[in-house]
Amino acid sequence: MKYSKKKLFSVALTVIIVLGFLLPQQIMNPVSGADRKSYHPKSFWYYPWGKSGTHKGVDIFAKEGTAVGSATGGWVIYTGELKMGGNVVLVLGPKWRLHYYAHLQRIDANIFSWARQAEQIGTVGTTGNAKGKPAHLHYSIVTLIPYPWRIDSAPQGWKKMFYLNPIEFLNP
């Protein structure tokens, strides 16, 4: 039986999407030597929070230049500089989740490469809107597949369908 290129592409894409959900996800603290004392346990979805309104991640404090490793294995899909995040790395990991690392002093990851879990992708810094503040890594986890049941009445609560609380993964 002969299949069209369109049908083969459709099947391949479906397999890739399903495999993304089936990949096991293990998440580690991305900042070398950091523990529960390195961040505030209630900083996720803290309001008010500067220009972004609501804090959609966790700030993990460490000495400037401390190694930042990939919290999970995945594809590095962006490295560069953003206005608020400064030097950032974006890794697409299992379950179609984006792992966002911001305020890096230095970026060590290469775009479109595979980052193994714990592989150094940068160092803790004060870039972007962290300039003049204590050195830290801003770490967020964003899902590409919305979870509408997470929406609530908090400020920007509708955005909760896209953001997962990274602290829940750092403190299993």
Stockholm file with secondary structure:
# STOCKHOLM 1.0

chainA/1-172         MKYSKKKLFSVALTVIIVLGFLLPQQIMNPVSGADRKSYHPKSFWYYPWGKSGTHKGVDIFAKEGTAVGSATGGWVIYTGELKMGGNVVLVLGPKWRLHYYAHLQRIDANIFSWARQAEQIGTVGTTGNAKGKPAHLHYSIVTLIPYPWRIDSAPQGWKKMFYLNPIEFLNP
#=GR chainA/1-172 SS CCCCHHHHHHHHHHHHHHHHHHSCCCCCCSBTTCCGGGSCTTCTTEEEEGGGEEECSEEEECCTTCEEECSSCEEEEEEEEETTTEEEEEEEEGGGEEEEEEEESEECCCTTCEECTTCEEEECBCCGGGTTSCCEEEEEEEESSCCGGGCCSSTTGGGGGTEECHHHHHCC
#=GC SS_cons         CCCCHHHHHHHHHHHHHHHHHHSCCCCCCSBTTCCGGGSCTTCTTEEEEGGGEEECSEEEECCTTCEEECSSCEEEEEEEEETTTEEEEEEEEGGGEEEEEEEESEECCCTTCEECTTCEEEECBCCGGGTTSCCEEEEEEEESSCCGGGCCSSTTGGGGGTEECHHHHHCC
//
